[in-house]
């Protein structure tokens, strides 16, 4: 499940903000933004893989 911060970073990224702009807006470091973003993408990818497997197994 995505954290509130991960969701917030994804929403700002979708609006076209850079990692540095997001960091300034959220008052966090740019490496923290990168970490939140990468963690969110990994969680989304993992969820997609679980759903694909579920469909393949018919459950």
C-alpha positions, 0 to 999 in steps of 0.5 A: 500500500502506498504511503501518503507521502508517496501518493503526494509525490506521484501527484506532483510528478504527474503535474510536471514538477521536477524532483527539486521542485517537489522537494522544495514544495514538501520541504524535504530533500531531493533524495527523499523525493527520489526515494518516495517516487522509486518506492511507489513505482516498485509497489505499483509494479509489484501489485501489477505482477500479483494481479497478473498472476491472479488472472493467470491462475484464475483466482 
